Every structure is written in C-alpha cells, then in structure tokens.
Amino acid sequence: MSRDPQSDTWDKVWESRKGDSTEMAMLHDRMMAVLTDVVDVKGKAALEVGAGRGADSAHLSRLGATVTVLDFSSESCKQMRKTAEQLGVDLNVVEGDATAMPFPAGSFDIVFHQGFLEHFEDPAAILSEQYRVLRPGGYLLIDVPQKYTLYTLRKKIAIMRKTWFGGWETQFSIGQLEKLVSSCNFKVIRSYGWGFTGSFVFLRRPGIRRMWIRVAQGLRSVRGAGGRSEATDEAAPITGTMGQKRYALWLVDNVGVLAQKK
Ligand SMILES: C[S@@+](CC[C@H](N)C(=O)[O-])C[C@H]1O[C@@H](n2cnc3c(N)ncnc32)[C@H](O)[C@@H]1O
C-alpha cells in the first residue's frame, strides 16, 4: 500500500507528543458525555476515525463498547496499541485511510471523531464514507474547532505564512456543521460546544500566558463551570446558564454534533 504523504506529517506529530500527557488529560469528556447521555454504549460496535491517541476510545471500551480505532499514521497506531495494553482495554487498531475504510457497509452502531474533519477539503465525502459503514439508525458524533475564535485567526495567519503544521485546516460555525451533517442524510440530535479560552494556549510569552490562565480560571468560576476539559487547564467548558444558550456555541473553541443515520 502506498503511503499518503500527510500520514508522515501526523507520524511526526505523534512522535513529538509521545508521553506528553496523561490518559485523563487526553479524554474529551464533554464529547463523551454527549454520546453516553443519549446512547447506552455497552455492547455497541464503535469506530473512531482518525483516532490519534485513542483516549476517548479507551474510555468507550471501558464502558463496554467493542471499539475499533482507525488512523493512517503508523506512529498513532503504535501508540494506541501500547496504550491499550497499558490500560488493559481492548482496542481493535486498524492502520487505514478514512477516505476508503476497510469495513463492510453497516458495520458500526457508532462512528465518531474529534479534531479530524477539519483536515479535509471535502468533508462531505468523508462523512459519506462514514454513512456507509454505519448501520441504519446508527450514531455519528463529530467534534471540530469552532470558527469564531482566536485559534482560527492564528491558524489562518500560519497557513498564509506556510507554517501551519498540517499545511491546511478549516473550521466550522455550529450552523455550518449542522447543515453539512444534515446534507449527508443524518438527523442532528444534539449540538454542543466546549472550551472557552483554549485559544489562548497559543500565547507564547509565559508571563502573559500565566496571566490569561488566571483570568480564565476566574471567568470559569464566575460561570459556575466545573471540571477539566481537554488537555489543558485553560480550556474550560462554558456551563451554567450561559452554557445552556444557543449563542454560546458561537463563542466556544470547539463545537460538535451528535446525529443519527436516517
Ligand atoms: C487531531 S488528530 C485526532 C486526535 C484524536 N482525537 C485524539 O484525541 O488523540 C487527527 C488524526 O487524524 C488522522 N488522519 C488524518 N487524515 C487521515 C486519513 N485520511 N485517514 C486516517 N486517518 C487520518 C491523523 O493521523 C491524526 O491522528
């Protein structure tokens, strides 16, 4: 099989991040909570596409799902095999391409991905492939960077200067994501967002960064948000009253939808 040159880029990313985080810090708890709130995952066949480090899949495996993780980076697959062994969970690790997955139609009850769809210029084609491998009534869970954030600004500048690690990446407003998913024959069941200040993790000066973290932690407690989200302390979910409002989905760092195959 010839290797996609992009997979080399991801190999380097995962090689450089080897062992830089604990399993808990890699878990996307908001996304997982949305899924487990609606779906009893026990005994379900789940697929994570572009699974990276696979912490969310390890979590689902612990909850009793039968989990397959697919990634085209051999370094990611190597690390996921090791993680599964260390944690004592079952993950069926498959090195493969998300554009043409090596699974028969209707193989899975749940397909999900986090930080993945934004890497494709034709996301509808990727979602169609996921539609194929889902059984009718199966669930699709997607989590992507939200459009109106400082992360987007920083990314656009880096892409223009040709210094963005993956060369190119896009982002979605919640409306765009819902429209895209609906156009691929899925019914959106839940929309959600998380991370209010995570964009600022890119501040390079340690002093300013520390100051922002203190401000962000203050904002978080004012809003009554609890718990950790994503890999950094700065990326707090908006919860409380504000978190219930639709407009919050235009302020957060990441948005997601849970949808069902029609
Ligand atoms: C941002 S990472 C996902 C991180 C993951 N959510 C985690 O928690 O570790 C995106 C992943 O998608 C994978 N990927 C990108 N394009 C792919 C493709 N065409 N087929 C399979 N995997 C792909 C990359 O190798 C990378 O591991």
The ligand as a Gaussian input file, in Angstrom:
#p B3LYP/6-31G(d) Opt

LIG

0 1
 C       -6.056000      15.886000      15.571000
 S       -5.791000      14.225000      15.317000
 C       -7.083000      13.473000      16.254000
 C       -6.746000      13.385000      17.681000
 C       -7.638000      12.461000      18.473000
 N       -8.971000      12.975000      18.541000
 C       -7.091000      12.262000      19.873000
 O       -7.820000      12.526000      20.845000
 O       -5.933000      11.857000      20.019000
 C       -6.275000      13.785000      13.678000
 C       -5.904000      12.366000      13.321000
 O       -6.481000      12.064000      12.062000
 C       -5.591000      11.223000      11.375000
 N       -5.901000      11.323000       9.938000
 C       -5.850000      12.425000       9.147000
 N       -6.212000      12.113000       7.888000
 C       -6.495000      10.785000       7.876000
 C       -6.918000       9.866000       6.881000
 N       -7.126000      10.252000       5.598000
 N       -7.142000       8.578000       7.220000
 C       -6.927000       8.161000       8.513000
 N       -6.515000       8.995000       9.494000
 C       -6.304000      10.274000       9.195000
 C       -4.206000      11.749000      11.747000
 O       -3.213000      10.764000      11.562000
 C       -4.418000      12.123000      13.208000
 O       -4.026000      11.081000      14.056000

